[in-house]
Amino acid sequence: MAADRGAGNSTVLLILSVLDQGERYGYELIRELERRSEKVFQFQEGTLYPVLHRLENQGYVTAERKTGENGKERRYYRITPAGKKQLAAERESWARFSAAVNRVIGGEQHAFS
């Protein structure tokens, strides 16, 4: 359904937006989304990793195994040039979707139009 397009892609928009500012490993990405959203977005690993793998398969992110400061090996995800283009498209789609929602819920001015 067309009405679902903006809301349905919000996870991709959120993930690519964070990765656009630097590479992250999965748990770090979860915590950053939680922090930036003031705990509105609380992803579970079982939700995040399938999306990251799909984005990797689509060529929007790459993953590289690295050893962190604590000596633990992790997969770090980084946005690709194709991912940056997709992020721009996701942002545009979100802007259209949120503007439409705001027009619908805009209050009295639209109640009897």
NORRASUL-V258354 format. One record per residue. N is the residue number from 1. PHI is phi in whole degrees, -180 to 180 (* if undefined). NEAR is the number of other ideal C-beta (glycine too) atoms within 10 Angstrom. Layout:
BEGIN
N	PHI	NEAR
N	PHI	NEAR
END
This chain:
BEGIN
1	*	5
2	-61	6
3	-65	10
4	-85	9
5	-59	12
6	-66	19
7	-71	12
8	-66	12
9	-93	17
10	-64	15
11	-64	17
12	-63	21
13	-58	17
14	-64	20
15	-64	26
16	-64	22
17	-63	17
18	-69	20
19	-67	25
20	-65	13
21	-101	9
22	143	11
23	-69	17
24	-148	21
25	-92	17
26	-53	17
27	-63	11
28	-64	16
29	-64	21
30	-58	20
31	-66	13
32	-68	19
33	-62	21
34	-64	14
35	-64	11
36	-65	13
37	-93	12
38	54	7
39	70	9
40	-71	8
41	-100	15
42	-127	11
43	-74	19
44	-98	8
45	-58	11
46	-67	7
47	-92	11
48	-70	18
49	-63	15
50	-61	10
51	-68	15
52	-61	20
53	-66	13
54	-64	12
55	-63	24
56	-67	16
57	-63	9
58	-83	13
59	84	12
60	-88	24
61	-138	23
62	-119	15
63	-128	17
64	-139	10
65	-78	9
66	-140	12
67	-93	9
68	-78	11
69	-60	5
70	-88	6
71	87	6
72	-86	9
73	-83	9
74	-139	17
75	-94	14
76	-98	18
77	-104	25
78	-137	14
79	-74	22
80	-100	16
81	-57	9
82	-65	13
83	-66	24
84	-65	13
85	-65	11
86	-64	21
87	-60	19
88	-61	12
89	-66	13
90	-64	22
91	-64	13
92	-64	10
93	-62	17
94	-64	19
95	-61	11
96	-65	12
97	-62	19
98	-68	13
99	-65	11
100	-65	12
101	-61	13
102	-62	11
103	-67	11
104	-71	8
105	-95	8
106	-63	11
107	100	7
108	-57	6
109	-60	8
110	-110	11
111	-63	7
112	-123	5
113	-74	6
END
